[in-house]
Structure formats: structure tokens, C-alpha cells
Amino acid sequence: RIFPPRDEVAIGLRKLVDRGVKLFLVFTGGEPEYIYANQYRDSFRDVKFGDLLRVDHYPQANHIITQLECQNRLVDDIADWVEAVGLPSGSGNRQAA
């Protein structure tokens, strides 16, 4: 797996933040590069996400989240996030990613 350079990713993230895009990222235990809940924010301290970024970490889940309890949690977490950011379900709003 090849990752883009960190600085290149940071530039893209800053563009999203500047546009006010709300982000919800989920990392699992199936991703050995990601090992703790705040790692993403720590990796991009120079990007001022503020409240635009939510990151959840499911260390007990595999990469494709095949465990039923993790799937249920993910669905609940996504629904909670959508409600929190004020996006109506199925709105087609492209300001969220």
C-alpha cells in the first residue's frame, strides 16, 4: 500500500477545512498504521480542523468491519454524526465527506 506524502495530504485537508467540509473518519484495528483514537489529529496538527472533524477508532474491528456489533455501532455513529452536523438523510449535500 502506497500512501501519498503527508504534506500533500495536509494541503488537501486544508482545502477541505477552508471550504467548511465536515469530515467523519473511521479507523479500525485492521489498519496497523493507526493505533490510537487521536492519531489522525496528532498527525495533522497543522490543519485546524476545529469541529469539522470527527474521528472514531474501532480497535476491535477488522478493516472491512465484518463483526455485527461493530457494524451496528458504525451505523449508529454515522446516524449520530449526520444528526449532529444537521444534514438531512439523503440530502445529497456535498459539503460532508
Number of C-alpha atoms within 10 A of each C-alpha: 3 4 6 8 8 10 10 9 13 16 13 12 18 17 13 18 19 11 10 14 18 19 19 16 12 14 23 22 17 16 13 10 10 15 16 14 16 13 15 18 15 10 11 16 11 11 16 14 20 8 11 15 16 16 14 17 18 19 18 12 19 15 15 10 18 10 11 10 10 17 14 11 12 16 11 12 15 14 13 12 16 16 12 9 13 9 15 10 10 6 7 9 10 8 12 15 10
